[in-house]
Every structure is written in C-alpha cells, then in structure tokens.
Amino acid sequence: MPDQDTCVANDRMTVNAQWFAARAFMTLWHNYASMSQRTDIRDAFIRNYHRANRWHVTFHEIAVEKKLMAPLPTVEPKDMPLIPE
C-alpha cells in the first residue's frame, strides 16, 4: 500500500511537541518534589528534573539547527563586570 500524505504532523510540529512535553514533564517533577516531605523522594525528583532539562535543551538545539525554531534571545547583564576567561 502506498504512503498517504495526511498533513497531520510535520517536523516542526513534532519538535515543538517534544519541546513542550519536556517542559511539562519538568514542571510536574518540580511541583511534586516541592510537595514531598521525604528527602529521598525529593532527591529523585530533582535528578529527573535535571535529566528532563537536558532533553529540553537538546530538543531546542536540534530545532534551531534544523531551523524549526528560533534561537533563544541573549540578554546582556547591565552594570556587571565581565568574568575574565
């Protein structure tokens, strides 16, 4: 059977969905970590939050590379000395 073009989703929609899904996952983990009274549970939530954050940054970098999303704006600090490299 030949492939049918359904126009349901394209690469831009898929990348945007992954970006928002990772962000939503991060928000859920953060909320549950802040509500937990147990430190071991909080630590597990925080580890998963940081893992999701890495995926979130990766999705954004891929999307920018493929020109599916715009790069994030950079904000220059005002009245702060630059850190020597």
Short mmCIF file of the C-alpha atoms (twelve columns), coordinates in Angstrom:
data_MODEL
# 
_entry.id   MODEL 
# 
loop_
_atom_site.group_PDB 
_atom_site.id 
_atom_site.type_symbol 
_atom_site.label_atom_id 
_atom_site.label_alt_id 
_atom_site.label_comp_id 
_atom_site.label_asym_id 
_atom_site.label_seq_id 
_atom_site.Cartn_x 
_atom_site.Cartn_y 
_atom_site.Cartn_z 
_atom_site.pdbx_PDB_model_num 
ATOM 1  C CA . MET A 1  0.000  0.000  0.000  1 
ATOM 2  C CA . PRO A 2  1.461  3.409  -0.868 1 
ATOM 3  C CA . ASP A 3  2.089  6.051  1.776  1 
ATOM 4  C CA . GLN A 4  -0.702 8.576  2.157  1 
ATOM 5  C CA . ASP A 5  0.032  12.205 2.872  1 
ATOM 6  C CA . THR A 6  -2.330 13.100 5.699  1 
ATOM 7  C CA . CYS A 7  -0.818 16.518 6.521  1 
ATOM 8  C CA . VAL A 8  -1.401 15.715 10.183 1 
ATOM 9  C CA . ALA A 9  2.085  16.491 11.500 1 
ATOM 10 C CA . ASN A 10 5.370  17.703 10.153 1 
ATOM 11 C CA . ASP A 11 8.876  18.022 11.595 1 
ATOM 12 C CA . ARG A 12 8.188  21.443 13.104 1 
ATOM 13 C CA . MET A 13 5.094  20.178 14.939 1 
ATOM 14 C CA . THR A 14 6.973  17.127 16.224 1 
ATOM 15 C CA . VAL A 15 9.889  19.165 17.560 1 
ATOM 16 C CA . ASN A 16 7.576  21.715 19.172 1 
ATOM 17 C CA . ALA A 17 5.573  18.919 20.788 1 
ATOM 18 C CA . GLN A 18 8.762  17.354 22.195 1 
ATOM 19 C CA . TRP A 19 9.897  20.751 23.487 1 
ATOM 20 C CA . PHE A 20 6.621  21.409 25.310 1 
ATOM 21 C CA . ALA A 21 6.368  17.808 26.558 1 
ATOM 22 C CA . ALA A 22 9.824  18.012 28.139 1 
ATOM 23 C CA . ARG A 23 8.928  21.371 29.698 1 
ATOM 24 C CA . ALA A 24 5.654  19.968 31.089 1 
ATOM 25 C CA . PHE A 25 7.493  16.958 32.499 1 
ATOM 26 C CA . MET A 26 9.971  19.284 34.211 1 
ATOM 27 C CA . THR A 27 7.148  21.323 35.730 1 
ATOM 28 C CA . LEU A 28 5.407  18.199 37.078 1 
ATOM 29 C CA . TRP A 29 8.606  16.851 38.626 1 
ATOM 30 C CA . HIS A 30 9.399  20.207 40.206 1 
ATOM 31 C CA . ASN A 31 5.898  20.525 41.679 1 
ATOM 32 C CA . TYR A 32 5.930  17.022 43.151 1 
ATOM 33 C CA . ALA A 33 9.445  17.483 44.545 1 
ATOM 34 C CA . SER A 34 8.409  20.639 46.346 1 
ATOM 35 C CA . MET A 35 5.363  18.891 47.855 1 
ATOM 36 C CA . SER A 36 7.212  15.824 49.122 1 
ATOM 37 C CA . GLN A 37 8.241  15.666 52.765 1 
ATOM 38 C CA . ARG A 38 10.739 12.852 52.191 1 
ATOM 39 C CA . THR A 39 14.271 13.848 51.223 1 
ATOM 40 C CA . ASP A 40 14.933 10.682 49.195 1 
ATOM 41 C CA . ILE A 41 11.821 11.333 47.121 1 
ATOM 42 C CA . ARG A 42 12.783 14.978 46.655 1 
ATOM 43 C CA . ASP A 43 16.278 13.961 45.534 1 
ATOM 44 C CA . ALA A 44 14.838 11.547 42.962 1 
ATOM 45 C CA . PHE A 45 12.501 14.228 41.625 1 
ATOM 46 C CA . ILE A 46 15.356 16.728 41.350 1 
ATOM 47 C CA . ARG A 47 17.550 14.220 39.465 1 
ATOM 48 C CA . ASN A 48 14.737 13.560 36.993 1 
ATOM 49 C CA . TYR A 49 14.096 17.293 36.650 1 
ATOM 50 C CA . HIS A 50 17.705 17.867 35.616 1 
ATOM 51 C CA . ARG A 51 17.558 14.930 33.208 1 
ATOM 52 C CA . ALA A 52 14.428 16.393 31.616 1 
ATOM 53 C CA . ASN A 53 16.130 19.778 31.428 1 
ATOM 54 C CA . ARG A 54 18.975 18.250 29.397 1 
ATOM 55 C CA . TRP A 55 16.404 16.765 26.978 1 
ATOM 56 C CA . HIS A 56 14.631 20.115 26.826 1 
ATOM 57 C CA . VAL A 57 17.857 21.917 25.855 1 
ATOM 58 C CA . THR A 58 18.696 19.194 23.329 1 
ATOM 59 C CA . PHE A 59 15.284 19.439 21.645 1 
ATOM 60 C CA . HIS A 60 15.720 23.187 21.354 1 
ATOM 61 C CA . GLU A 61 19.238 22.916 19.905 1 
ATOM 62 C CA . ILE A 62 18.060 20.390 17.307 1 
ATOM 63 C CA . ALA A 63 15.108 22.582 16.388 1 
ATOM 64 C CA . VAL A 64 17.321 25.658 15.979 1 
ATOM 65 C CA . GLU A 65 19.842 23.669 13.942 1 
ATOM 66 C CA . LYS A 66 17.095 22.468 11.584 1 
ATOM 67 C CA . LYS A 67 15.598 25.978 11.501 1 
ATOM 68 C CA . LEU A 68 12.321 24.769 13.012 1 
ATOM 69 C CA . MET A 69 12.533 27.168 15.972 1 
ATOM 70 C CA . ALA A 70 14.239 30.491 16.561 1 
ATOM 71 C CA . PRO A 71 17.235 30.679 18.892 1 
ATOM 72 C CA . LEU A 72 16.606 31.978 22.376 1 
ATOM 73 C CA . PRO A 73 17.422 35.650 22.832 1 
ATOM 74 C CA . THR A 74 20.531 36.571 24.754 1 
ATOM 75 C CA . VAL A 75 20.335 39.167 27.473 1 
ATOM 76 C CA . GLU A 76 23.445 41.129 28.323 1 
ATOM 77 C CA . PRO A 77 23.808 41.931 32.034 1 
ATOM 78 C CA . LYS A 78 23.814 45.612 32.875 1 
ATOM 79 C CA . ASP A 79 26.389 47.193 35.162 1 
ATOM 80 C CA . MET A 80 28.126 43.913 35.885 1 
ATOM 81 C CA . PRO A 81 31.822 43.313 35.361 1 
ATOM 82 C CA . LEU A 82 32.667 40.674 32.773 1 
ATOM 83 C CA . ILE A 83 34.212 37.444 34.016 1 
ATOM 84 C CA . PRO A 84 37.704 37.020 32.536 1 
ATOM 85 C CA . GLU A 85 38.145 33.850 30.552 1 
# 
